[in-house]
Amino acid sequence: MLSSVAGDRGRKSNYVYGSSKAGLSAFLDGLRNRIDREGVTVLTIKPGPTKTAMTAGMPKSEKFADVDSVAESIVSAIDKRRDILYVPFQWQPIMFIIRNIPERIFKKLNL
């Protein structure tokens, strides 16, 4: 299921979008836990900004992830029966750091 890195931490610039993705990710966590013993895999896909028709006009969109490489990563994660996929892979350590910034400091950042 397609979520987003935006769901890992609420930010002032997109807290409504991020909260919807956070809710989806939490739902998928629970669903994964509930049906794992039945042999069903639930993959939560957390892409960063990706070059698509929707993002074409956004600032710095030329630096966004290539949609074909994102798709290849998703297929690979499905084949490996992974639980969570950050794509491109750089987003996993980035979001680890962002999730662990203390709230009193995070509020002062311009993210």
N, C-alpha and C positions, 0 to 999 in steps of 0.2 A: 504494500500500500504506500502511496506517495505522500510523505509528510514534508518536512523542510528543516534545515538547520535553524531557521527562525523560531522554531518551537522549543529550542533548548534553553532560551533565556529571553524574557520579555524586554524589549527595547522601546524607547520612546518613539522611534521613527516608524515602527510597524507593530505595535503591541496588539492590535486587533487581529491582524493576520497571524502573528506569532502565537497568540493565545488559541486560535483555532487549530493550528498545527500542534501545539502542546497537548491540547485535548485529544486530538487524533492519535498522537504518539502514545499517550497514557492508555487510551482505549486498546490500541494494538498490543501494548505491553501486557495488559490483562488478558486479552484474547489469546495471545501467544502462550501465556502461562496456563490458561485453562485447557487448551486443546493440544498442547505439545505431546502429552502422553498418548494421544490418539494417532501420532505420526504425521500431524499436519504442521507445516511450517508457515509462520507468518513473518514476512519480511517487511520491515519498516525502512523505507528508502528516504534518506535525508540529504537531498541535493543542495548544493550551494547555487548561486546564480548560474543559469545555463543559457546559452545562446539559442533562443527560439524566436518565432515570429512575435510573440508577446513582449519579449525583452529587447527587441531590435533597436528601439528608439531610446533606450535608457542610457544615461551617462556611463562611460567605460564598459559598455556591453561587449566591446571587442575583446575584453579580458575574461569574459565569462567562459565557463566550461563548454567544450564542444559537445553537442547533443549526441553525436555518434559514439564518442568515448564514454559518455554517461550511460548510454544504452548498453554498450558492451559490458560495463561494470555491473549493471543490473542483472544481465543475463548470467554472468559469472557468479554473482551472489546467489541467484536462484538455484543454479546448478550445485553450489556448495551448501545449500540449505542454511544460509546465514540468517541471523535474527535481525540485525541492524546494519545498514550500509550508509556510510557517509561517502558522498561522491561529489567531486573528486576526493581522494583519500586525505588530502591536506586538511579538510574540514574537521576530521575527528580530533586531532590534537588542538586545533584552534578552538573548537567548541568546548573541549575539556577545560582549557584555560578560562574561557569566557564564563562558563558555568561556575567556576570556582573563585571568581573575583568577589570579594566581600561586597554586599549590597551598598554600604555607605560609600565605597569607592566607585562602584559601578554607576551609581546615580550621577556622578560628576563627569563621567566619560561621555563623549559625543558619538555614540554608536547608534 
